[in-house]
């Protein structure tokens, strides 16, 4: 008779440490997405190519996740399929397309700071659509975060010109798109479960990205790229796409969404550090101050929501 190890109960100190570590690893891994995209741009490829290769290599993994999470579950209704298709389009296809397009014009640091505003956008949308009140502390927290983004944005505009405006607008569009996904997925995730929904919606997004590329480019051009682009895309699809999603879900299971979100605050810091080391992006006093304002604002925002 085999012995079964005694697992720590949920919420035990060891379990919380593992959950916090998973959340931190997920945030750092996900922040590398922008760094790898920037490295690939240096090999002469554009946003559509980077996105397509990322989704092409991630597709088999997401299909496996969807299959695994769907075992023994009831088939989706027509309405649920419509919801999955919509979430896949707006949350992973459109948001990713706008994100990679914007990265061609701004630094990875500014991109991460803008995307970090997504939770505030969810609250604003809830206020506009459902008249859910926003507390004064939340307004103050949002003002602090947006002031930090505007500080870094203003410095980049002064140094690099009008292209930064276009890039920031595209990234903000990505943040809005993802905020719509978060808002729209709230009900469906309770029915399907987070793992099944992520697997299905991500599979839809992968197919949409590949079709987008096939409709606009010759298929053979997908691999007429430098070898570095291929292995960077493999890293982007696995280490910076699939792994962070799985790490975050496992972290939420152990420490809850609030603590996981707070652990994820390391994401912008890791992006700035990786950008400085691998891309040679400048780390100035203004970038540091803007980042501090964004992180303080998001922390205040999470405390006010709690």
C-alpha positions in Angstrom: 0.0 0.0 0.0 1.6 3.3 -1.1 1.8 6.1 1.4 0.1 9.4 0.6 2.0 12.5 1.7 0.1 14.9 4.0 -0.6 18.0 1.9 -0.9 21.3 3.7 -4.4 22.6 4.0 -5.4 25.5 1.8 -4.3 28.8 3.3 -1.5 27.1 5.3 1.8 29.1 5.5 3.6 26.7 3.1 0.7 26.8 0.7 0.5 30.6 0.8 4.3 30.8 0.2 3.9 28.5 -2.9 1.0 30.6 -4.1 2.8 33.9 -3.7 5.8 32.5 -5.5 3.7 31.3 -8.4 2.0 34.7 -8.7 5.4 36.4 -8.7 6.8 34.0 -11.3 3.7 34.4 -13.4 4.0 38.2 -13.4 7.7 38.1 -14.3 7.2 35.6 -17.1 4.3 37.5 -18.5 6.3 40.8 -18.4 8.8 39.1 -20.7 6.3 39.1 -23.6 7.1 42.7 -24.5 10.8 42.2 -24.2 10.8 39.2 -26.6 8.6 41.1 -29.0 11.0 44.0 -29.1 13.9 41.6 -29.7 12.0 40.0 -32.6 11.3 43.5 -34.1 15.1 43.9 -34.3 15.1 41.0 -36.8 12.8 42.8 -39.3 9.5 41.3 -38.5 6.3 43.2 -37.7 3.5 42.9 -35.1 1.3 40.6 -37.2 4.2 38.1 -37.7 5.2 38.2 -34.0 1.6 37.6 -32.9 0.9 34.9 -35.4 4.0 32.9 -34.5 3.2 33.3 -30.8 -0.3 32.0 -31.2 0.7 29.2 -33.7 3.1 27.7 -31.1 0.7 28.2 -28.2 -2.3 26.7 -30.0 -1.6 23.0 -29.3 -1.1 23.7 -25.6 -4.3 25.7 -25.3 -6.2 22.9 -27.2 -4.8 20.4 -24.7 -5.9 22.6 -21.8 -9.4 23.0 -23.2 -9.7 19.2 -23.7 -8.4 18.4 -20.2 -10.7 20.9 -18.5 -13.7 19.7 -20.5 -13.4 16.1 -19.6 -16.6 14.9 -18.0 -18.3 18.3 -18.4 -21.5 19.0 -20.2 -21.3 20.3 -23.7 -21.5 24.0 -24.2 -24.8 25.5 -25.2 -25.1 27.7 -28.3 -25.2 30.8 -26.0 -22.1 29.7 -24.2 -20.2 29.2 -27.5 -21.2 32.7 -28.5 -19.7 33.9 -25.2 -16.5 32.0 -25.7 -16.1 33.3 -29.3 -16.6 36.8 -28.1 -14.2 36.5 -25.2 -11.6 34.9 -27.4 -11.9 37.7 -29.9 -11.9 40.7 -27.6 -9.7 39.4 -24.7 -6.9 37.5 -26.4 -7.0 38.3 -30.2 -7.8 42.0 -30.3 -6.0 42.9 -27.1 -2.9 41.1 -28.2 -3.0 42.6 -31.7 -3.2 46.1 -30.4 -0.5 45.4 -27.8 2.1 44.1 -30.2 1.2 46.9 -32.7 1.7 49.5 -30.0 5.0 48.0 -28.9 6.5 49.0 -32.3 6.3 52.7 -31.2 6.9 52.9 -27.4 9.2 51.3 -24.8 8.3 48.1 -23.1 8.3 50.0 -19.8 5.5 52.4 -20.8 3.6 49.5 -22.4 3.6 47.6 -19.1 2.5 50.6 -17.1 -0.4 51.3 -19.4 -1.6 47.7 -19.4 -1.4 47.7 -15.6 -4.3 50.1 -15.6 -6.8 47.4 -16.7 -8.4 46.9 -13.3 -9.2 50.6 -13.0 -10.8 50.4 -16.5 -13.0 47.5 -15.3 -14.3 49.7 -12.4 -14.9 52.7 -14.7 -16.8 50.5 -17.2 -18.9 49.0 -14.3 -19.7 52.6 -13.2 -20.7 53.6 -16.8 -22.7 50.5 -17.7 -24.1 49.3 -14.4 -24.0 52.5 -12.3 -21.8 50.8 -9.7 -20.5 53.6 -7.5 -16.8 54.4 -7.3 -15.5 55.3 -3.9 -13.6 58.6 -3.3 -10.5 56.5 -2.4 -10.7 54.7 -5.7 -10.8 58.0 -7.6 -7.7 59.1 -5.7 -6.0 55.8 -6.4 -6.8 56.0 -10.1 -5.6 59.6 -10.3 -2.3 58.5 -8.8 -1.8 55.7 -11.3 -2.8 57.7 -14.3 -0.5 60.5 -13.2 2.4 58.0 -13.2 1.6 56.9 -16.7 1.2 60.4 -18.0 4.6 61.3 -16.5 6.4 58.5 -18.3 4.3 59.1 -21.5 5.2 62.9 -21.5 8.9 62.1 -21.2 8.8 59.7 -24.1 6.8 62.1 -26.3 9.4 64.7 -25.7 12.2 62.4 -26.6 10.8 60.3 -29.5 8.0 62.4 -31.0 4.5 61.7 -32.2 4.9 58.0 -32.8 4.7 57.6 -29.0 1.2 59.0 -29.1 0.1 56.4 -31.6 1.8 53.6 -29.7 0.3 54.6 -26.4 -3.2 54.9 -28.0 -2.8 51.3 -29.3 -1.7 50.0 -25.9 -4.6 51.8 -24.2 -6.9 50.2 -26.7 -5.4 46.8 -25.7 -6.0 47.6 -22.0 -9.6 48.6 -22.8 -10.1 45.4 -24.8 -8.8 43.3 -22.0 -10.9 45.1 -19.4 -13.9 44.3 -21.5 -12.9 40.7 -21.4 -12.5 40.7 -17.6 -16.0 42.4 -17.3 -17.7 40.1 -19.7 -16.1 36.9 -18.5 -17.3 37.3 -14.9 -20.5 35.3 -15.4 -19.2 32.7 -17.8 -16.2 31.8 -15.7 -18.5 30.6 -12.9 -20.3 28.3 -15.3 -17.3 26.8 -17.2 -14.5 27.3 -14.7 -11.4 29.4 -15.2 -9.2 26.7 -16.8 -11.8 25.5 -19.3 -12.7 29.1 -20.3 -9.1 30.1 -20.7 -8.4 27.1 -22.8 -11.4 27.6 -25.1 -11.1 31.4 -25.4 -7.4 31.2 -26.0 -7.9 28.5 -28.7 -10.4 30.8 -30.4 -7.9 33.7 -30.3 -5.1 31.5 -31.7 -7.2 30.5 -34.6 -8.2 34.1 -35.3 -4.6 35.3 -35.2 -3.5 32.6 -37.6 -6.4 33.3 -40.0 -5.7 37.0 -39.9 -2.1 36.3 -41.0 -3.1 33.8 -43.7 -5.6 36.2 -45.2 -3.0 38.9 -45.5 0.3 37.1 -46.1 1.6 34.1 -48.0 1.7 31.1 -45.7 5.3 30.3 -46.6 6.4 33.7 -45.3 5.6 32.5 -41.8 8.9 30.7 -41.6 11.0 32.8 -43.9 12.4 34.6 -40.9 15.6 34.6 -38.9 16.1 31.5 -36.7 16.2 33.7 -33.7 12.6 34.8 -34.4 11.5 31.1 -34.3 13.0 30.3 -30.9 12.0 33.6 -29.5 8.5 32.9 -30.6 8.6 29.5 -28.9 9.7 31.2 -25.7 6.9 33.8 -26.1 4.3 31.1 -26.6 5.3 29.0 -23.6 7.3 30.9 -21.0 5.5 34.2 -21.5 2.0 33.1 -22.5 0.9 29.7 -21.3 3.0 29.4 -18.2 1.9 32.7 -16.7 -1.8 31.8 -17.2 -1.3 28.5 -15.4 0.8 30.0 -12.6 -1.8 32.7 -12.0 -4.6 30.2 -11.8 -2.7 28.0 -9.4 -1.8 31.1 -7.3 -5.4 32.3 -7.1 -6.4 28.8 -5.9 -3.9 29.0 -3.0 -4.0 32.7 -2.0 -7.0 34.2 -3.7 -7.3 36.9 -6.4 -6.4 39.9 -4.2 -3.1 38.6 -2.9 -2.2 37.3 -6.4 -2.9 40.7 -7.9 -0.7 42.4 -5.3 2.1 39.9 -6.0 1.7 40.7 -9.7 2.8 44.3 -8.9 6.4 43.1 -9.6 5.5 42.8 -13.3 6.2 46.5 -14.2 9.4 46.4 -12.2 10.6 43.3 -14.0 9.7 44.7 -17.4 11.7 47.9 -16.7 14.7 45.9 -15.5 14.6 43.5 -18.4 14.1 46.4 -20.8 17.2 48.2 -19.4 19.4 45.1 -19.5 18.3 43.4 -22.7 17.0 46.3 -24.8 19.1 49.2 -23.6 16.0 51.2 -22.7 16.9 54.1 -20.4 16.0 53.9 -16.8 15.6 57.5 -15.7 14.4 59.3 -12.6 11.1 60.0 -14.5 10.6 56.4 -15.4 11.2 55.4 -11.8 8.9 58.1 -10.4 6.1 57.2 -12.8 6.4 53.5 -12.0 6.2 54.2 -8.3 3.1 56.3 -8.8 1.4 53.6 -10.9 2.2 50.9 -8.3 1.1 53.0 -5.4 -2.1 53.9 -7.1 -2.9 50.3 -8.0 -2.1 49.2 -4.4 -4.4 51.9 -3.1 -7.0 50.8 -5.6 -6.9 47.2 -4.5 -7.1 48.2 -0.8 -10.1 50.4 -1.5 -11.9 47.6 -3.4 -11.2 45.2 -0.6 
